[in-house]
Amino acid sequence: MRRVVAEPLTSEGFAEFGEVVEHGGDARRRHLSLPFAHAAPACRPAMWVSRVDAALAWPCPVVLLERHPHSSQTFIPLDNAPYLVAVAPDGADGAPDLSRLRAFIACGSQGVCYRAGVWHQGLSVLRAPAQFAVAMTLADDGNDEFLELAASVDIVPPGFSR
């Protein structure tokens, strides 16, 4: 059983996996490059609202990861609820490299945009219920890949002991 300590979400820490959706700096606008990034056969922009009714409990086991091979996927919290972001890069075999899994705690004013193909855990909120606006580009077939993990990884918040 591997234990990963979640860290605060920052643009620098998350850059390998995508973009943090937040404003920083003095400019009036901060343009994001990833929310509409996609590859064939993805072609239909889609946006919806997802609701999460249960908050996670610590430690949070990672037992299922997903990825979207043809499109980035953006999550923007609507309730100012903090949430957990767990991501892993591809390993040599195309499966998630769990030895490099990272976990971040997003404050309720930060969204995330996963790069196409990035393995990530589904929405896991620290306060429920919570709602998120979700945007991605859809293909007629093959938008999602899911992988159940044989060996779980537990995510814990900073300072967690048990």
DSSP file (Angstrom, degrees, kcal/mol; ACC not computed):
  #  RESIDUE AA STRUCTURE BP1 BP2  ACC     N-H-->O    O-->H-N    N-H-->O    O-->H-N    TCO  KAPPA ALPHA  PHI   PSI    X-CA   Y-CA   Z-CA
    1    1 A M              0   0    0      0, 0.0     2,-0.4     0, 0.0   152,-0.2   0.000 360.0 360.0 360.0 123.6    0.0    0.0    0.0
    2    2 A R  E     -a  153   0A   0    150,-1.0   152,-3.1     2,-0.0     2,-0.5  -0.788 360.0-151.8 -99.2 141.6    1.5    3.3   -1.1
    3    3 A R  E     -a  154   0A   0     -2,-0.4     2,-0.4   150,-0.2   152,-0.2  -0.962   8.9-168.9-117.5 128.8    0.7    6.5    0.7
    4    4 A V  E     -a  155   0A   0    150,-2.9   152,-2.6    -2,-0.5     2,-0.6  -0.964  16.1-139.2-117.9 130.8    0.8    9.9   -1.1
    5    5 A V  E     -a  156   0A   0     -2,-0.4    98,-0.4   150,-0.2     2,-0.1  -0.791  22.8-128.2 -90.3 124.7    0.5   13.2    0.8
    6    6 A A        -     0   0    0    150,-3.3    98,-0.3    -2,-0.6    80,-0.1  -0.430  24.6-160.3 -70.4 144.7   -1.7   15.7   -0.9
    7    7 A E  E     -b  104   0A   0     96,-2.1    98,-2.7    -2,-0.1     3,-0.0  -0.823  32.3 -81.4-120.8 161.5   -0.1   19.1   -1.5
    8    8 A P  E     -b  105   0A   0      0, 0.0     2,-0.4     0, 0.0    98,-0.2  -0.369  53.6-105.8 -61.8 142.1   -1.8   22.5   -2.2
    9    9 A L        +     0   0    0     96,-2.2     2,-0.3     4,-0.1    98,-0.2  -0.567  48.9 167.7 -73.3 125.0   -2.7   22.9   -5.9
   10   10 A T     >  -     0   0    0     -2,-0.4     4,-1.9     1,-0.1     5,-0.2  -0.955  45.0-121.1-133.0 154.7   -0.3   25.3   -7.7
   11   11 A S  H  > S+     0   0    0     -2,-0.3     4,-1.0     1,-0.2     7,-0.2   0.897 114.1  50.0 -59.9 -40.9    0.2   26.0  -11.4
   12   12 A E  H >4 S+     0   0    0      1,-0.2     3,-0.5     2,-0.2     4,-0.3   0.932 112.1  45.7 -65.6 -46.4    3.8   25.0  -11.2
   13   13 A G  H 34 S+     0   0    0      1,-0.2     3,-0.3     2,-0.1    -1,-0.2   0.807 118.8  42.1 -67.0 -29.6    3.1   21.7   -9.4
   14   14 A F  H >X S+     0   0    0     -4,-1.9     3,-2.1     1,-0.2     4,-1.4   0.527  83.2 102.1 -94.8  -7.5    0.3   20.7  -11.8
   15   15 A A  T << S+     0   0    0     -4,-1.0    -1,-0.2    -3,-0.5    -2,-0.1   0.782  75.2  58.6 -53.7 -36.3    1.9   21.8  -15.1
   16   16 A E  T 34 S+     0   0    0     -4,-0.3    -1,-0.3    -3,-0.3    -2,-0.1   0.794 115.4  36.8 -62.3 -27.3    2.9   18.3  -16.2
   17   17 A F  T <4 S-     0   0    0     -3,-2.1    98,-2.9     1,-0.2     2,-0.3   0.616 125.7 -72.6-104.5 -16.8   -0.8   17.2  -16.0
   18   18 A G  E  <  -I  114   0B   0     -4,-1.4     2,-0.4    96,-0.3    -1,-0.2  -0.990  63.2 -44.0 159.2-151.4   -2.6   20.3  -17.2
   19   19 A E  E     -I  113   0B   0     94,-2.1    94,-2.6    -2,-0.3     2,-0.5  -0.900  36.6-129.6-119.2 145.0   -3.6   23.9  -16.2
   20   20 A V  E     -I  112   0B   0     -2,-0.4     2,-1.2    92,-0.2    92,-0.3  -0.825  26.0-134.5 -87.6 129.7   -5.0   25.3  -13.0
   21   21 A V  E     +I  111   0B   0     90,-2.7    90,-2.3    -2,-0.5     2,-0.3  -0.737  62.8 101.8 -90.7  96.3   -8.0   27.4  -13.9
   22   22 A E  S    S-     0   0    0     -2,-1.2     2,-0.4    88,-0.2    88,-0.1  -0.963  70.3-102.0-164.1 163.2   -7.4   30.6  -11.9
   23   23 A H        +     0   0    0     -2,-0.3     2,-0.3     2,-0.0    -2,-0.0  -0.771  38.8 169.2 -96.7 141.1   -6.3   34.1  -12.5
   24   24 A G        +     0   0    0     -2,-0.4     3,-0.2     3,-0.0     2,-0.2  -0.990  40.3  24.7-146.7 143.1   -2.8   35.2  -11.5
   25   25 A G  S    S-     0   0    0     -2,-0.3     5,-0.0     1,-0.2    -2,-0.0  -0.497  91.8 -67.0 101.6-172.0   -0.9   38.3  -12.3
   26   26 A D  S    S+     0   0    0     -2,-0.2    -1,-0.2     3,-0.0    -3,-0.0   0.609  90.0 106.4 -98.4 -15.4   -1.8   41.9  -13.2
   27   27 A A  S    S-     0   0    0     -3,-0.2    -3,-0.0     1,-0.1     3,-0.0  -0.257  74.2-125.3 -66.3 154.3   -3.4   41.4  -16.6
   28   28 A R  S    S+     0   0    0      1,-0.1     2,-0.4    -5,-0.0    -1,-0.1   0.879  93.9  31.1 -65.7 -37.7   -7.2   41.8  -16.9
   29   29 A R        -     0   0    0     -6,-0.0     2,-0.5     2,-0.0    -1,-0.1  -0.916  60.9-158.0-123.9 147.9   -7.5   38.3  -18.5
   30   30 A R        -     0   0    0     -2,-0.4     2,-0.3    -5,-0.0    -8,-0.0  -0.957  22.0-148.4-120.7 110.2   -5.5   35.1  -18.3
   31   31 A H        -     0   0    0     -2,-0.5     2,-0.4     2,-0.0    -2,-0.0  -0.585   6.9-145.1 -80.2 138.6   -6.1   33.0  -21.4
   32   32 A L        -     0   0    0     -2,-0.3   -11,-0.0     1,-0.1    -1,-0.0  -0.827   7.9-162.7-103.2 141.6   -6.0   29.3  -20.9
   33   33 A S  S    S+     0   0    0     -2,-0.4     3,-0.2     1,-0.1    -1,-0.1   0.723  77.6  51.3 -96.4 -22.8   -4.6   27.1  -23.7
   34   34 A L  S >  S+     0   0    0      1,-0.2     3,-2.6     2,-0.1    38,-0.3   0.787  76.5  86.0 -93.1 -27.9   -5.9   23.6  -22.8
   35   35 A P  T 3  S+     0   0    0      0, 0.0    39,-0.2     0, 0.0    -1,-0.2   0.750 105.5  30.6 -53.7 -26.8   -9.7   23.7  -22.2
   36   36 A F  T 3  S+     0   0    0     -3,-0.2     2,-0.3    37,-0.1    -2,-0.1   0.221  88.4 126.4-114.5  15.2  -10.5   23.2  -25.9
   37   37 A A    <   +     0   0    0     -3,-2.6    35,-2.2    34,-0.0     2,-0.3  -0.566  32.5 146.6 -73.3 131.6   -7.5   21.2  -26.9
   38   38 A H  B     -M   71   0C   0     -2,-0.3     2,-0.3    33,-0.2    33,-0.2  -0.983  35.7-139.2-158.9 166.3   -8.4   17.9  -28.6
   39   39 A A    >   -     0   0    0     31,-2.6     3,-2.2    -2,-0.3    -2,-0.0  -0.902  48.2 -49.0-127.2 156.4   -7.4   15.4  -31.2
   40   40 A A  T 3  S+     0   0    0      1,-0.3     3,-0.1    -2,-0.3    99,-0.1  -0.366 118.5  33.7 -57.5 139.7   -9.4   13.5  -33.8
   41   41 A P  T 3  S+     0   0    0      0, 0.0    99,-0.4     0, 0.0    -1,-0.3  -0.943  97.8  93.0 -97.0  12.1  -12.0   12.0  -33.5
   42   42 A A    <   +     0   0    0     -3,-2.2    97,-0.3    28,-0.2    96,-0.1  -0.455  40.4 140.4 -65.8 133.5  -13.1   14.4  -30.8
   43   43 A C        +     0   0    0     95,-2.7    96,-0.2     1,-0.2    -1,-0.2   0.510  38.0  82.7-150.2 -14.3  -15.2   17.1  -32.5
   44   44 A R  E     -J  138   0B   0     94,-2.4    94,-3.3     2,-0.0    -1,-0.2  -0.885  65.7-139.6-109.7 111.1  -18.3   18.1  -30.4
   45   45 A P  E     -J  137   0B   0      0, 0.0     2,-0.3     0, 0.0    92,-0.2  -0.422  27.7-177.5 -64.6 141.4  -17.8   20.6  -27.6
   46   46 A A  E     -J  136   0B   0     90,-2.6    90,-2.1    -2,-0.1     2,-0.3  -0.993  13.7-177.5-141.7 146.8  -19.9   19.7  -24.5
   47   47 A M  E     +J  135   0B   0     -2,-0.3     2,-0.3    88,-0.2    88,-0.2  -0.994  13.1 156.1-144.3 139.9  -20.5   21.3  -21.2
   48   48 A W  E     -J  134   0B   0     86,-2.4    86,-3.4    -2,-0.3     2,-0.5  -0.926  38.3-110.2-151.4 173.1  -22.5   20.0  -18.2
   49   49 A V  E     -J  133   0B   0     -2,-0.3     2,-0.4    84,-0.2    84,-0.2  -0.967  27.7-162.1-114.0 127.2  -22.8   20.4  -14.4
   50   50 A S  E     -J  132   0B   0     82,-2.7    82,-2.4    -2,-0.5     2,-0.4  -0.867   4.0-153.5-106.9 142.8  -21.8   17.4  -12.2
   51   51 A R  E     -J  131   0B   0     -2,-0.4     2,-0.5    80,-0.2    80,-0.2  -0.944   3.3-161.2-116.7 137.3  -23.0   17.1   -8.6
   52   52 A V  E     -J  130   0B   0     78,-3.0    78,-2.2    -2,-0.4    72,-0.0  -0.982   5.8-175.5-117.8 120.7  -21.1   15.2   -5.9
   53   53 A D        +     0   0    0     -2,-0.5     2,-0.4    76,-0.2    75,-0.1   0.630  62.8  56.2 -94.0 -15.6  -23.2   14.3   -2.9
   54   54 A A  S    S-     0   0    0     73,-0.1    71,-0.5    76,-0.1     2,-0.2  -0.961  71.6-136.2-125.6 135.9  -20.7   12.7   -0.6
   55   55 A A  B     -c  125   0A   0     -2,-0.4    71,-0.2    71,-0.1    28,-0.0  -0.550  32.1-107.0 -81.9 151.3  -17.4   14.1    0.8
   56   56 A L        -     0   0    0     69,-2.9     2,-0.4    -2,-0.2    -1,-0.1  -0.330  26.0-135.7 -73.6 160.4  -14.3   11.9    0.8
   57   57 A A        -     0   0    0      2,-0.2    -1,-0.0     4,-0.1    69,-0.0  -0.930  35.3 -84.2-115.3 142.7  -12.9   10.4    4.0
   58   58 A W  S    S+     0   0    0     -2,-0.4     2,-0.1     2,-0.1    98,-0.1  -0.720 112.4  44.0 -89.9 141.9   -9.2   10.4    4.8
   59   59 A P  S    S-     0   0    0      0, 0.0    97,-0.2     0, 0.0    -2,-0.2   0.632  86.5-155.3 -68.7 152.1   -7.3    8.4    3.9
   60   60 A C  E     -D  155   0A   0     95,-3.1    95,-2.6    -2,-0.1     2,-0.2  -0.863   7.4-144.1-100.6 111.1   -8.7    8.5    0.4
   61   61 A P  E     -D  154   0A   0      0, 0.0     2,-0.8     0, 0.0    93,-0.2  -0.521   2.6-144.2 -75.0 140.0   -8.1    5.3   -1.5
   62   62 A V  E     +D  153   0A   0     91,-3.3    91,-1.1    -2,-0.2     3,-0.1  -0.902  41.8 144.9-101.8 106.3   -7.4    5.5   -5.2
   63   63 A V  E     +     0   0A   0     -2,-0.8    86,-2.7     1,-0.3     2,-0.4   0.514  61.5  40.7-119.8 -11.7   -9.0    2.4   -6.7
   64   64 A L  E     -D  148   0A   0     84,-0.2    58,-0.5    -3,-0.2     2,-0.3  -0.982  60.2-178.0-143.2 127.3  -10.2    3.8  -10.1
   65   65 A L  E     -D  147   0A   0     82,-2.4    82,-2.8    -2,-0.4     2,-0.3  -0.887   6.0-167.9-120.0 156.0   -8.6    6.1  -12.5
   66   66 A E  E     -DE 146 120A   0     54,-2.7    54,-2.8    -2,-0.3     2,-0.3  -0.927   5.0-174.4-136.2 161.4   -9.9    7.5  -15.8
   67   67 A R  E     -D  145   0A   0     78,-2.0    78,-2.3    -2,-0.3    52,-0.1  -0.976  22.0-138.3-151.3 163.7   -8.5    9.3  -18.8
   68   68 A H    >   -     0   0    0     -2,-0.3    49,-2.0    50,-0.3     3,-0.8  -0.917  15.1-167.1-126.5 100.6   -9.9   10.9  -21.9
   69   69 A P  T 3  S+     0   0    0      0, 0.0    -1,-0.1     0, 0.0    74,-0.1   0.709  83.1  38.1 -68.1 -21.6   -7.5   10.1  -24.8
   70   70 A H  T 3  S+     0   0    0     73,-0.3   -31,-2.6    72,-0.2     2,-0.3   0.478 116.1  36.0-108.9  -3.2   -9.0   12.6  -27.4
   71   71 A S  B <   -M   38   0C   0     -3,-0.8    46,-0.5   -33,-0.2   -33,-0.2  -0.998  68.6-118.7-151.9 148.1   -9.8   15.6  -25.3
   72   72 A S        -     0   0    0    -35,-2.2    65,-0.6    -2,-0.3     2,-0.4  -0.392  33.2-144.7 -69.9 164.8   -8.7   17.8  -22.3
   73   73 A Q  E     -KL 114 136B   0     41,-1.6    41,-2.7    63,-0.1     2,-0.4  -0.985   9.6-158.7-140.4 128.7  -11.3   17.9  -19.5
   74   74 A T  E     -KL 113 135B   0     61,-2.8    61,-1.9    -2,-0.4     2,-0.4  -0.887   5.4-169.3-114.3 136.1  -12.0   21.0  -17.4
   75   75 A F  E     -KL 112 134B   0     37,-3.0    37,-2.0    -2,-0.4    59,-0.2  -0.991   4.2-178.4-123.4 126.9  -13.6   21.1  -14.0
   76   76 A I  E     - L   0 133B   0     57,-2.4    57,-2.8    -2,-0.4    35,-0.2  -0.974  26.0-129.5-126.4 115.6  -14.7   24.5  -12.4
   77   77 A P  E     - L   0 132B   0      0, 0.0    55,-0.3     0, 0.0     6,-0.0  -0.387  18.8-172.0 -66.5 139.2  -16.2   24.4   -8.9
   78   78 A L  S    S+     0   0    0     53,-3.0    54,-0.2     1,-0.1    30,-0.0   0.560  80.2  49.3-104.0 -13.3  -19.5   26.2   -8.6
   79   79 A D  S    S-     0   0    0     52,-0.7    -1,-0.1     2,-0.1    29,-0.1   0.269 105.1-114.1-112.4   9.6  -19.9   26.0   -4.8
   80   80 A N        +     0   0    0     28,-0.5    28,-0.5     1,-0.2    29,-0.2   0.824  65.5 153.5  58.5  31.5  -16.5   27.2   -3.6
   81   81 A A        -     0   0    0     27,-0.3    -1,-0.2    50,-0.2    -2,-0.1  -0.788  44.5-124.5 -94.5 131.3  -15.9   23.7   -2.2
   82   82 A P        -     0   0    0      0, 0.0    44,-2.5     0, 0.0    45,-0.7  -0.375  35.2-176.6 -68.9 153.8  -12.4   22.4   -1.9
   83   83 A Y  E     -FG 106 125A   0     23,-2.1    23,-3.0    42,-0.3     2,-0.4  -0.960  26.1-107.7-150.3 165.1  -11.6   19.1   -3.6
   84   84 A L  E     -FG 105 124A   0     40,-3.3    40,-0.7    -2,-0.3     2,-0.5  -0.799  22.3-163.7 -99.7 136.0   -8.9   16.5   -4.2
   85   85 A V  E     -F  104   0A   0     19,-2.9    19,-2.9    -2,-0.4     2,-0.5  -0.985   8.7-178.1-118.8 119.0   -7.1   16.2   -7.5
   86   86 A A  E     +F  103   0A   0     -2,-0.5    35,-2.1    17,-0.2     2,-0.3  -0.983  10.1 169.8-121.2 127.4   -5.2   12.9   -8.1
   87   87 A V  E     -FH 102 120A   0     15,-2.5    15,-2.8    -2,-0.5    33,-0.2  -0.946  15.0-171.7-138.0 152.5   -3.2   12.4  -11.3
   88   88 A A  E     - H   0 119A   0     31,-2.0    31,-1.3    -2,-0.3    13,-0.1  -0.994  20.1-129.9-145.1 139.2   -0.7   10.0  -12.7
   89   89 A P        -     0   0    0      0, 0.0     8,-3.2     0, 0.0    11,-0.2  -0.343  43.0 -84.0 -77.3 168.1    1.4   10.1  -15.9
   90   90 A D  B     -N   96   0D   0      6,-0.2     2,-0.1    -2,-0.1     5,-0.1  -0.442  39.7-141.7 -68.1 143.7    1.5    7.1  -18.3
   91   91 A G    >   -     0   0    0      4,-3.4     3,-1.7    -2,-0.1     6,-0.1  -0.365  40.3 -85.1 -89.4-177.8    4.0    4.4  -17.6
   92   92 A A  T 3  S+     0   0    0      1,-0.3    -2,-0.1    -2,-0.1    -1,-0.0   0.780 131.1  50.9 -60.8 -28.1    5.9    2.6  -20.3
   93   93 A D  T 3  S-     0   0    0      2,-0.2    -1,-0.3     3,-0.0    -3,-0.0   0.394 119.5-107.2 -92.0   3.0    3.0    0.2  -20.9
   94   94 A G  S <  S+     0   0    0     -3,-1.7    -2,-0.1     1,-0.4     3,-0.1   0.276  86.8 114.8  88.5 -11.9    0.4    3.0  -21.2
   95   95 A A  S    S-     0   0    0      1,-0.1    -4,-3.4    -5,-0.1    -1,-0.4  -0.452  83.2 -77.5 -81.5 163.4   -1.1    2.3  -17.8
   96   96 A P  B     -N   90   0D   0      0, 0.0     2,-1.2     0, 0.0    -6,-0.2  -0.375  37.9-128.7 -63.7 139.5   -0.8    4.9  -15.1
   97   97 A D    >   -     0   0    0     -8,-3.2     3,-1.8     1,-0.2     4,-0.0  -0.755  25.6-173.8 -87.3  94.4    2.6    5.1  -13.4
   98   98 A L  G >  S+     0   0    0     -2,-1.2     3,-1.1     1,-0.3    -1,-0.2   0.708  77.7  68.3 -68.4 -19.7    1.4    4.9   -9.8
   99   99 A S  G 3  S+     0   0    0      1,-0.2    -1,-0.3    -3,-0.1    -2,-0.1   0.706 107.4  40.6 -70.1 -16.9    5.0    5.5   -8.5
  100  100 A R  G <  S+     0   0    0     -3,-1.8    -1,-0.2   -11,-0.2    -2,-0.2   0.182  83.4 137.2-114.2  14.7    4.6    9.0   -9.9
  101  101 A L    <   -     0   0    0     -3,-1.1     2,-0.3   -13,-0.1   -13,-0.2  -0.392  35.4-163.6 -61.2 136.6    1.0    9.6   -8.8
  102  102 A R  E     - F   0  87A   0    -15,-2.8   -15,-2.5    -2,-0.1     2,-0.4  -0.911   6.9-157.2-123.1 151.8    0.5   13.1   -7.4
  103  103 A A  E     - F   0  86A   0    -98,-0.4   -96,-2.1    -2,-0.3     2,-0.3  -0.991   9.5-175.3-132.3 139.9   -2.3   14.5   -5.3
  104  104 A F  E     -bF   7  85A   0    -19,-2.9   -19,-2.9    -2,-0.4     2,-0.6  -0.965  22.3-136.8-133.5 146.5   -3.3   18.1   -4.8
  105  105 A I  E     -bF   8  84A   0    -98,-2.7   -96,-2.2    -2,-0.3     2,-0.4  -0.934  23.8-157.5-103.8 117.3   -5.9   19.9   -2.7
  106  106 A A  E     - F   0  83A   0    -23,-3.0   -23,-2.1    -2,-0.6     2,-0.1  -0.786  11.7-132.9 -94.0 132.5   -7.7   22.5   -4.8
  107  107 A C    >   -     0   0    0     -2,-0.4     3,-2.0   -25,-0.2   -26,-0.2  -0.397  35.2 -99.0 -75.1 165.1   -9.4   25.4   -3.0
  108  108 A G  T 3  S+     0   0    0    -28,-0.5   -28,-0.5     1,-0.3   -27,-0.3   0.558 120.8  58.4 -67.2  -7.0  -12.9   26.2   -4.1
  109  109 A S  T 3  S+     0   0    0    -29,-0.2     2,-0.4   -30,-0.1    -1,-0.3   0.322  92.5  83.2-103.1   8.2  -11.8   29.0   -6.3
  110  110 A Q    <   -     0   0    0     -3,-2.0     2,-0.2   -88,-0.1   -88,-0.2  -0.930  55.7-170.3-113.4 133.5   -9.5   26.9   -8.5
  111  111 A G  E     -I   21   0B   0    -90,-2.3   -90,-2.7    -2,-0.4     2,-0.4  -0.641  12.6-140.4-105.0 173.2  -10.5   24.8  -11.4
  112  112 A V  E     -IK  20  75B   0    -37,-2.0   -37,-3.0   -92,-0.3     2,-0.5  -0.983   8.3-160.3-133.8 148.6   -8.4   22.2  -13.2
  113  113 A C  E     -IK  19  74B   0    -94,-2.6   -94,-2.1    -2,-0.4     2,-0.3  -0.950  17.7-149.5-126.4 110.3   -8.0   21.3  -16.9
  114  114 A Y  E     -IK  18  73B   0    -41,-2.7   -41,-1.6    -2,-0.5   -96,-0.3  -0.582  20.2-117.9 -77.4 136.6   -6.5   17.9  -17.4
  115  115 A R    >   -     0   0    0    -98,-2.9     3,-1.9    -2,-0.3   -47,-0.3  -0.367  47.2 -81.7 -63.5 153.4   -4.4   17.4  -20.6
  116  116 A A  T 3  S+     0   0    0      1,-0.2   -44,-0.2   -46,-0.1    -1,-0.1  -0.355 117.8  18.5 -55.6 134.8   -5.8   14.8  -23.0
  117  117 A G  T 3  S+     0   0    0    -49,-2.0     2,-0.4   -46,-0.5    -1,-0.2   0.415  85.7 140.4  85.0  -1.0   -4.8   11.3  -21.9
  118  118 A V    <   -     0   0    0     -3,-1.9   -50,-0.3   -50,-0.3     2,-0.3  -0.633  52.3-127.7 -79.7 127.7   -3.9   12.2  -18.3
  119  119 A W  E     + H   0  88A   0    -31,-1.3   -31,-2.0    -2,-0.4     2,-0.3  -0.557  41.3 164.9 -70.9 133.2   -5.0    9.6  -15.8
  120  120 A H  E     -EH  66  87A   0    -54,-2.8   -54,-2.7    -2,-0.3   -33,-0.2  -0.993  37.7-111.1-150.0 155.3   -7.0   11.1  -13.0
  121  121 A Q        -     0   0    0    -35,-2.1   -35,-0.2    -2,-0.3     3,-0.2  -0.539  45.1-101.3 -79.5 151.2   -9.3   10.2  -10.2
  122  122 A G        -     0   0    0    -58,-0.5   -36,-0.1    -2,-0.2    -1,-0.1  -0.115  64.3 -54.6 -63.8 171.2  -13.0   11.1  -10.4
  123  123 A L        +     0   0    0    -38,-0.1     2,-0.4     1,-0.1    -1,-0.2  -0.258  59.1 179.9 -54.6 125.8  -14.3   14.1   -8.6
  124  124 A S  E     - G   0  84A   0    -40,-0.7   -40,-3.3    -3,-0.2     2,-0.3  -0.947   9.4-163.0-132.8 109.1  -13.5   13.8   -4.9
  125  125 A V  E     -cG  55  83A   0    -71,-0.5   -69,-2.9    -2,-0.4   -42,-0.3  -0.646  23.6-152.6-100.9 151.6  -14.8   16.7   -2.7
  126  126 A L  S    S+     0   0    0    -44,-2.5     2,-0.4     1,-0.3   -43,-0.2   0.613  91.8  32.6 -91.4 -15.9  -13.8   17.7    0.8
  127  127 A R  S    S-     0   0    0    -45,-0.7    -1,-0.3   -73,-0.1   -73,-0.1  -0.985  94.1-111.2-141.7 129.1  -17.2   19.3    1.5
  128  128 A A  S    S+     0   0    0     -2,-0.4   -75,-0.1    -3,-0.1     2,-0.1  -0.856  80.3  35.1-126.5 159.2  -20.5   18.1    0.0
  129  129 A P  S    S+     0   0    0      0, 0.0     2,-0.3     0, 0.0   -76,-0.2   0.604  76.6 165.5 -73.7 159.7  -22.7   18.5   -1.8
  130  130 A A  E     -J   52   0B   0    -78,-2.2   -78,-3.0    -2,-0.1     2,-0.4  -0.984  22.9-151.6-141.8 150.7  -20.7   20.2   -4.5
  131  131 A Q  E     -J   51   0B   0     -2,-0.3   -53,-3.0   -80,-0.2   -52,-0.7  -0.944   9.3-169.6-125.3 146.9  -21.2   21.1   -8.1
  132  132 A F  E     -JL  50  77B   0    -82,-2.4   -82,-2.7    -2,-0.4     2,-0.5  -0.997  22.2-133.0-135.1 137.5  -18.8   21.5  -11.0
  133  133 A A  E     -JL  49  76B   0    -57,-2.8   -57,-2.4    -2,-0.4     2,-0.4  -0.786  31.4-163.1 -81.8 133.7  -19.1   22.9  -14.5
  134  134 A V  E     -JL  48  75B   0    -86,-3.4   -86,-2.4    -2,-0.5     2,-0.4  -0.974  10.4-178.1-124.6 133.3  -17.4   20.3  -16.8
  135  135 A A  E     +JL  47  74B   0    -61,-1.9   -61,-2.8    -2,-0.4     2,-0.3  -0.995  15.7 136.1-133.6 138.4  -16.3   21.0  -20.3
  136  136 A M  E     -JL  46  73B   0    -90,-2.1   -90,-2.6    -2,-0.4     2,-0.5  -0.965  50.0-101.7-163.2 171.7  -14.6   18.8  -22.9
  137  137 A T  E     -J   45   0B   0    -65,-0.6     2,-0.3    -2,-0.3   -67,-0.1  -0.908  39.9-147.9-105.4 131.0  -14.8   17.8  -26.6
  138  138 A L  E     -J   44   0B   0    -94,-3.3   -95,-2.7    -2,-0.5   -94,-2.4  -0.706   8.5-153.6-104.8 148.6  -16.6   14.6  -27.3
  139  139 A A        -     0   0    0    -97,-0.3     4,-0.2    -2,-0.3   -97,-0.2  -0.711  33.3-113.7-103.7 164.1  -16.1   11.9  -30.0
  140  140 A D  S    S+     0   0    0    -99,-0.4     2,-0.3    -2,-0.3     3,-0.1   0.740 102.2  17.5 -69.8 -20.3  -19.0    9.7  -31.1
  141  141 A D  S    S+     0   0    0      1,-0.1    -1,-0.2  -100,-0.1     0, 0.0  -0.992 117.0  25.6-150.1 141.0  -17.1    6.8  -29.6
  142  142 A G        +     0   0    0     -2,-0.3   -72,-0.2    -3,-0.1    -1,-0.1   0.907  57.9 143.4  80.1  44.2  -14.3    6.3  -27.1
  143  143 A N        +     0   0    0     -4,-0.2     2,-0.4     1,-0.1   -73,-0.3   0.790  64.7  40.3 -81.7 -28.6  -14.4    9.4  -24.9
  144  144 A D        -     0   0    0    -76,-0.2     2,-0.4   -75,-0.1   -76,-0.2  -0.929  53.5-169.7-129.3 143.6  -13.4    7.6  -21.6
  145  145 A E  E     - D   0  67A   0    -78,-2.3   -78,-2.0    -2,-0.4     2,-0.4  -0.999  14.3-166.6-124.9 134.6  -11.1    4.9  -20.4
  146  146 A F  E     - D   0  66A   0     -2,-0.4     2,-0.4   -80,-0.2   -80,-0.2  -0.941   3.9-169.8-120.9 144.1  -11.4    3.6  -16.9
  147  147 A L  E     - D   0  65A   0    -82,-2.8   -82,-2.4    -2,-0.4     2,-0.4  -0.962  13.0-148.8-137.4 117.9   -8.9    1.4  -15.0
  148  148 A E  E     - D   0  64A   0     -2,-0.4     2,-0.4   -84,-0.2   -84,-0.2  -0.703  27.0-127.9 -80.7 135.1   -9.5   -0.4  -11.7
  149  149 A L  E     -     0   0A   0    -86,-2.7     3,-0.1    -2,-0.4    -1,-0.0  -0.699  11.9-156.9 -91.0 132.9   -6.3   -0.6   -9.7
  150  150 A A  E    S+     0   0A   0     -2,-0.4     2,-0.5     1,-0.2    -1,-0.2   0.896  89.2  38.8 -71.6 -40.8   -5.2   -3.9   -8.4
  151  151 A A  E    S-     0   0A   0   -150,-0.0    -1,-0.2   -89,-0.0     2,-0.1  -0.955  89.9-135.7-113.5 122.6   -3.1   -2.3   -5.7
  152  152 A S  E     -     0   0A   0     -2,-0.5  -150,-1.0    -3,-0.1     2,-0.4  -0.373   7.1-150.3 -78.4 153.4   -4.6    0.8   -4.0
  153  153 A V  E     -aD   2  62A   0    -91,-1.1   -91,-3.3  -152,-0.2     2,-0.5  -0.977  13.6-143.6-116.4 134.8   -2.8    4.0   -3.2
  154  154 A D  E     -aD   3  61A   0   -152,-3.1  -150,-2.9    -2,-0.4     2,-0.4  -0.863   7.7-154.2-100.7 134.5   -4.0    6.0   -0.2
  155  155 A I  E     -aD   4  60A   0    -95,-2.6   -95,-3.1    -2,-0.5  -150,-0.2  -0.903  15.1-177.1-105.8 135.9   -4.0    9.8   -0.3
  156  156 A V  E     -a    5   0A   0   -152,-2.6  -150,-3.3    -2,-0.4     3,-0.1  -0.920  26.4-112.3-128.8 154.3   -3.7   11.7    2.9
  157  157 A P    >   -     0   0    0      0, 0.0     3,-1.9     0, 0.0  -150,-0.1  -0.405  54.1 -75.1 -78.2 163.4   -3.8   15.4    3.7
  158  158 A P  T 3  S+     0   0    0      0, 0.0  -151,-0.0     0, 0.0  -153,-0.0  -0.318 120.9  18.1 -56.1 138.1   -0.6   17.1    5.0
  159  159 A G  T 3  S+     0   0    0      1,-0.3     2,-0.2    -3,-0.1  -154,-0.0   0.498  87.2 150.8  79.6   3.9    0.0   16.3    8.7
  160  160 A F    <   -     0   0    0     -3,-1.9     2,-0.4     2,-0.0    -1,-0.3  -0.475  20.3-177.9 -70.6 135.2   -2.3   13.2    8.6
  161  161 A S              0   0    0     -2,-0.2    -1,-0.0     1,-0.1     0, 0.0  -0.994 360.0 360.0-137.3 133.4   -1.3   10.4   11.1
  162  162 A R              0   0    0     -2,-0.4    -1,-0.1     0, 0.0    -2,-0.0   0.220 360.0 360.0-176.5 360.0   -2.9    7.1   11.6
